[in-house]
Amino acid sequence: VGPGVVFLQFDHSFLGRGIMMHCVTPVEPLLQCVTHTMFYQSNIPAVVPKFILKGESIQFERDVMIWNNKKYISRPLLVKEDSAVRKHRRWFSQFYSENSPRLQYQRDTLDF
């Protein structure tokens, strides 16, 4: 939907239908608040969406290590199969302007 909102829709013949919403809100540089909200059809036992949400939270926690160690490369080497990465970067660039805040690193200290 945008840089801070993602909807995951699923429809399973046995487990039912649901929507999971992820909201990412920047708090300060290098700090974000992420919420996961699950909307599920009412005739499915609550254990099903809770199980799905738990699985999603485990995967999310695993991804944090990757996010904490990534770095921006303005022109990454991409192969043909990475066309979605190029398309996403082009789409996402619309949310930045010349006046967008930038994180300023100080090279002589660990203060951010």
Secondary structure, DSSP 8 states (H G I E B T S, - for coil): -BTTEEEEEEEETTTEEEEEEEEEEEEETTEEEEEEEEEE-TTS-THHHHHHHHHHHHHHHHHHHHHHT----SS----GGGHHHHHHHHHHGGG--TTS------TTSS--
